Every structure is written in C-alpha cells, then in structure tokens.
C-alpha cells in the first residue's frame, strides 16, 4: 500500500469540530499509527470498515466529462468527522486508511485536451495506472476481511474495485450499480464510461445490474450488447419506475438483489443519478436522496455485500456556499451502509401482529 497518503490522527483532529457534551466520529474513528505497518494494524483491528479516498477526475476527463470529482474526498471526510457518535452508529467502526497519491498524475492532465486523439490516449494510460493501484489496495483490504468504503474519483474506479475484490475472493464477483448511465461502453481505452465493460471482458465481473438507467442517455449499441448477454447483465430504467410507473422501486430492488445475490457483490453509487447534485454529468431528473439511502440500506445489509463505492460527486462544480453538501450527503450514505449491518430489525410481538 505504498501509494497511499496516510490519514493521521493529527489530520483528523484538524477537521473535527469539538463541542462540549457531544462525541463526534472524528473523536472515535481509527487511523493507522505513524510507525505501524498498515497490514499488521488492519489485521489486528476489530473495525470492519475502511475508508479510502481517490481524489482524481482523470477518468472523467477521458470520457468527455467535466472535471471536479477530485474534491469529493476532502469534502466527505470533513463531514464524516463531524457526524455524531451514538448508539445508532459509532465512529469506532471505521478506520481511515487515507487517499491514493495521484498528485503527479493530476499535474500531468492539466495540459491535456480530451478533444485531441493523442491526449485522449495519454489520459487512458493514466487511468490504467490508477486501475493498478486501486485494485492492489482493494485486494489487500478485502483479503484482510475488511469492507472497503471508497470515496471520490470517477466511475472508472469501479474497475479497480471489482478486480481487487475478485482477486481477493479468488473468483469473479457481481455488481449492482445505482446510476443514470450503464458505464458499459466499448473497450476504446480506459475512462469513466467503461469500467464495468472492461471488468466484464477481463473476467472479473460475473453479473451486473444497472439500477435507474436513463433511457435518454443510453445508446442503441450499449442496449444491443446488453440484450445479447442478458443472462449476465440486466437493468431497470428510471423512466419505467418513476415516470411511466410500470415497475415499483421496492420490487425492482428485490429483483436486482435476486440477480446479484448468488455471490459476492459490490455496491456502486454514481451521484449523477440524483437531481441537482454537482457532478460531471449533472441531471435535472432522477431518484431522490431518500430513495438512494433506501437503496444502500437494502443492499448493504446483505452478507454478500463486499464494498461500497460512492463516486462522481464534484463539490468544486457547485455553488461555493453549498459545496459542503456533497460531503454531507456522502456521510449519510456511509452511515446508512454501516447501520444496515449493525442496527437490528425491530421485532414486533406476535400478539400485536395478530391485532393488525
């Protein structure tokens, strides 16, 4: 894990707003001690979840998108540190690993233009480098029995998440993707729009479900490809659920779970599926924040859920006075994921059930 910039206890103290009579996540979350070996520390650590940031937007640039997602990690970690530590969710369940060191790569893209063919090729090569680092880190975390929570960057990082988890499990895994787009584009060089198709082609992704696909922004060629392999790749469109109401949100979640739950699966969340969220492909129409939270809670409580990835949020693209809100949203999603595994369901007495 030599490509990680560790997040220290001092870093955590700087962003935690201490207040008398309250306990914040920042006072309870774990960091890896300065002189400790990360692998040894994580192996002995009882905390199940490991926070890991990828502050890049190179894959987005390579896919004709608007840069800005590199800022999501910084915004998120500040918000997470100030969540209340209480009986509903405890900060001690989280270890902050740190962030991938992409500083040199981000400098390299400043002079590149995605409209130039040669520059696009260079962008894809940089994404390849990120792929290798992400898959290596995720492999190590999953191999140690931890559940990675990955924040920031473009959806190109789905590839590294899937590959790393598959290698750690010793077999291909499944994925459920809450997204307006399929990210199953052709293999034209790596970018944020083909992480899943590359993972599928290379044998790391077994079954893939896209939840909330926008019909207006899915090409005929992608739909034709999916139709040929519908035993392994399926989708439910946002339009069929929320516009035409041919399908029901809860029932489609159940269908999706039935499809991916025969093996380990990753939970992928693209914030461009939520209206008016600053991101590389901002939308005016989509599922609500509440529906997204329900989605994460529903899939997160399953024993086969192997990681959570929240991507494409770009605080730098929003209004300055509100750019902290994406970090706050990510904080909600992460605690929903953790709570889904820790808060026991309410047991209703049989006598009351009979009265209903």
N, C-alpha and C positions, 0 to 999 in steps of 0.2 A: 504494500500500500504506500509506496514511496511517492506517488503522485498526489497524495493528499496534503492539503494545508490544514493542520490540526486546528480544531476549535478549542481554545484553552479556557480554564476556569476564570482567568482574567478577562478574556473576551466576553464571557457570559456575564460577569459582574458589571461590565460597562453598559450592557443593554437591558439589564434588569432594573425596573423601577421599584425599589423597595418602599414598602409602606407599612406603618405600624398596624398590627392586628391582622395582617394578611400574609399569606405564603404564596409566592409566585413559582411558576415552573422553573424559572431561572435559578431559584434557590435550591432546587431539588434535582434537576437534570444532571446527568453524569457527563463528565468529559474525561478523556484519556490523559492520565498524568504525564507530565513532561518527559520523565525518564523511563516511562513504561513502554514495553513492546505492545503495540495495538492488538496484535493477535492474541497474545497471552492475556491481556487485560479483558478483552471481549469474551474469551473462552471462560474466564472465571466469573464474569459479571452476570448477575441474575436478570438484568433488564433485557426484555425481549426485543425492543425496537431500536433501530439505529438510524439516526438522521444523517443524511448525506446530501450535499448540495452540488449542483453542476451549473455554475454561473456563466453560461455561454449562449450565444444565439447564432452560431456558425451554421448549424444545420438548417435553421430558418432562412438565413440569407441565401443558402444554396438552393432553397426551394421558392425563391422569389418572394419571401415573406418580409415583413417589417421587423428589423432588429429591435431588441429591448428586453427580451426574456432573461438576459444575463443578470438583471437586477432582482429577480424574484427571490433568490435565496436570501439575500441581505434583508429584504423586506419581511420575509416569512420568519426568519429566525428571531428578529426583534419582537415580532408579535407573539410568537410561541413562548418566548422567555417570560412574557407578562400575563400568560394565562393563569388563572387561579388554580393552585394545587389544593384539591379537596377530595372528598370521598367518591366523587363521580369520576375523576381522572387525576392521576398522580404523575407529577413530573419525573419521579424516580423510575418510571417505566421506560424512560428514554435515555439513550446515550447519543451525544452529539459527536459524530466522527469528525466532521469538518467538510471542506469543499475540495473538489477536484481542481488542481492547479492548471488553469487554462490561460493564464495571463499572457504567455508568449504567443499562443495560438490566436488569442483575441487581438493582439497587436498586429499579427500577420494579415488579418482580414480587413483592417481599416482601409487599405489601399486597393482592395479587390472589388470588382464590379460584376454582379451576377449576370448582367446583360452580355458580358464578354465570355465567349466559349472557353477560352483558356483559363480565365479567372474562375469560372464555374467548376472546372476540373480541379483547380487548386483547392477550392472550398470543399469539394467532395473528399479530397485527400486528407484534409484537416479533420473532417468528420470521421474518417476511417481511424485516425489516431485517437480521437475521443472514444470511439467504439471499443478499441482495445483496452483503454484504461478503465472505462465504466464496467465492461464485462469482467475484467480481472477483480475489481473491487467488489462487485455484486457476488461473484463466485465465492470470494473469501468470506463475506458476511453470511451468505446462505449456508455455506459449508460449516460454519460455526454454530448453526442452528438459530441465527438471528433473522428477524424480519426487517428488511431494508425499507425505509421511507425516503424516497428520492424526490428532491425538490429542485425545480428550476431547469432552465435549458429548453431546447426544442424537443419535439416529439421524436426526433432522430434517436434520442437516448432510450427509446423503447427497445431498440435492437440490443444494446448492451445489457439492459435489464433482463431480457428474455434469454440471451445467450449465456450470461453469467449464471442465472438460476438453473437453466437446463444442464449446464456442465456440472454444477454442484449437485444436482439431483441425479445426474447420470442418465438422463433421458429428456426428450422434448417435453415442453410444458405447453399449457393453454394460456390464452389471454382474453380478458374482457376489457373493451375499450369504450369509455364514455366520451363520445367525440362526434363532432359535426362532419368530420371527414374520415375516409377509410384509412388513409396513410398506407395504402396498398398499391401505390403507383408502380410503374415499370422500373426495372433494375437499370437505371440510367446513371449510376454513380450515387453515392450516399447523400441523402438530405433528409429533412424532417418529414417528407411525404412518403417515404418508402421503408421505414424501419421495420414494419411488420412483414412486408413482402420479401425483404432480404432475409429476415429471420425464418420465414416460411421456406424460402428457396434453399437455405443452407441447412435445414433440418432441425432447427432449434425450437420452432413453433409448430405444435401439432394441430391445435384447434383454436380458432379465432372468432370472437363475436364482437361486432361493432354495434353499440347501443346509441341510437339517436342520430343516425346518419341523415344528413340533409340532402334531399333529393335534388335540389337545385345545384348542388356543388359536388356531385359525384358523376364522373364521366361514364359514357357508354362503355368504353373499353374496360374500365375497372369493374363495372357491373357484369360485363360478359365474362371476365376472368373468374369472378366470384361464382357465377352461375355454374361454371364448369367444375368447380370444386366445392359445391355447397355442402358436401358431407363433412368438410373441414373448416369452411369459412361461411359464416352467416351474419345477418344483420337485421335490425329493426329500425325503420326510419322514424325520425322525429315527426314528420308530416303525418304518418299513419297513426301515430299515438296521440299527438296533441292538436293536430289540425282537422283531419278527417275523422278522428276518433274511431277508427276501425279496430284498434287494439287498445288494451289498457296497460298503463305504466307498470303496475304491480305484476300483472300476468306476464308481461314481456320480460321483466326481471327474472321471474321464475323460469321462463323458457330458456333464457340465456344461461342461468345457473345450471339448469339441467344439461345444457350443451357442454359447458366447460368443466363441470364438477366431477368428471370421471378421472381427473388427475390434478396435479398441482397447477395453479394458475396465478398470473399476475393481474393486478388491478391498475389499469392505465386511465388517467384522467386528463383530458385536454380542456383547459379553461375556456377555449374558444367556443365551447358548446353552450356557454351561459351568456345571455344577452348583456351588452354594455359593460363587459369586463375588458379592461385594457389588455390586449394580446396581439399577436402577429396577424391574426385573421379575425378581427372583432366582428361580432354579429349583432343584429337587432332583434333576432327571433331565436328562441331556443328554450330549453328546460330551465326551471327556476333553481335558485340556490338550494331551496328546501328539497327539491327532487334529487339534486346531486348528493346532498347529505344523506338522504334516504338510501340512495344507490350504494354509497360507500358503506353505510351501516349494514345493509342487506348482504353484500358480498364479503365484507370484511369479517363477519362472524363465522365464516366457513373455515374449517380446519385446513382446506387445501389452498387458501389464500396465502401466497408466498411473498408478495411485496406490494407496496403502493407507490405509484409514480404520479406526481402532480406537475404538469408542465405547461408551457406556452404563456403563462401569465407574465405580463410586462408592465410593472409599475411605472417605469420611465415613460411609457406611452400615454399614461393617464394624466388627469389634472393634478398639478403638484399638491394641492390641498387634500386630495383624496388618494394619493398614491400609496398610502399605508394600508388601504382597504384590501388590496390583494393579499398582502401578508396576513391580515386578519382572517380573510376567507380561508386561506391555506391552513391556518391554525385550527379553525373549526373542522375542516376536513380531516386533519390528522387526529384530533381528539375523537372525532366520530369513529374513525378506524380503530383506535385503541379501545374505546368504550365498547365497541361491538364484541370485543373478546373478553371484556372484564366485568361489565355490568350484567348480572344475571337477570333473565326474564322474570317479570312479575308473575308469581304463582297465585292464581285465583282459586280460592277454596271451592271444592266440589259443591257445597251447599249453595254458594252464591251462583255458580254456573247453572244449577237446576232452576233457580229463580228467574234467570234471564229469559 
